[in-house]
Structures are given as structure tokens and as C-alpha cells.
Amino acid sequence: MAGGEVVTQPNPNTKMPKWLLYGLIAKGVLVAAVIIGVTVYVTMQ
């Protein structure tokens, strides 16, 4: 864990910020949408 990560803070709310959580969810949805889109595109050829 290198960089400027805040793991030394005792407050549990600072470990997973809301924007980071939403970013991970959005990334997962985006990856799933791309995979599904590519699969549909290939199978309809």
C-alpha cells in the first residue's frame, strides 16, 4: 500500500469514501456493459 492512502486514521468512515465506492460500482457496471455489448455484437454477426 504505497502512496498517500489514509490507513492510519482511526475513523472507519475515512477508509472507504462515498466517491470511491460509487467509482468502483460505476467501473464494475461499465465493464459488465462493455462485456455484454461485445458478446451481443459478436453473436449477432
PLY file of the C-alpha trace (Angstrom):
ply
format ascii 1.0
element vertex 45
property float x
property float y
property float z
element edge 44
property int vertex1
property int vertex2
end_header
0.00 0.00 0.00
2.15 2.87 -1.25
1.19 6.44 -1.96
-0.96 8.83 0.04
-3.52 6.40 1.35
-5.14 7.18 4.68
-4.90 3.86 6.51
-3.59 5.39 9.73
-6.82 7.23 10.51
-8.85 5.64 13.32
-12.16 6.86 11.88
-13.74 3.98 9.89
-15.66 6.43 7.70
-12.41 7.61 6.08
-11.40 4.13 4.90
-13.97 3.94 2.07
-15.16 7.33 0.83
-18.52 7.53 -0.92
-17.00 8.71 -4.20
-14.59 5.78 -4.19
-17.41 3.32 -3.52
-19.53 4.82 -6.29
-16.50 4.85 -8.58
-15.91 1.14 -8.04
-19.60 0.38 -8.65
-19.62 2.53 -11.80
-16.44 0.82 -13.05
-17.97 -2.62 -12.46
-21.16 -1.64 -14.27
-19.18 -0.15 -17.15
-17.03 -3.29 -17.52
-20.13 -5.51 -17.40
-21.88 -3.35 -20.01
-18.84 -3.50 -22.32
-18.57 -7.29 -21.97
-22.29 -7.76 -22.63
-22.18 -5.34 -25.54
-19.22 -7.08 -27.16
-20.82 -10.50 -26.64
-24.09 -9.37 -28.21
-22.25 -7.68 -31.07
-20.17 -10.80 -31.82
-23.11 -13.20 -31.62
-25.27 -11.06 -33.94
-22.68 -11.06 -36.68
0 1
1 2
2 3
3 4
4 5
5 6
6 7
7 8
8 9
9 10
10 11
11 12
12 13
13 14
14 15
15 16
16 17
17 18
18 19
19 20
20 21
21 22
22 23
23 24
24 25
25 26
26 27
27 28
28 29
29 30
30 31
31 32
32 33
33 34
34 35
35 36
36 37
37 38
38 39
39 40
40 41
41 42
42 43
43 44
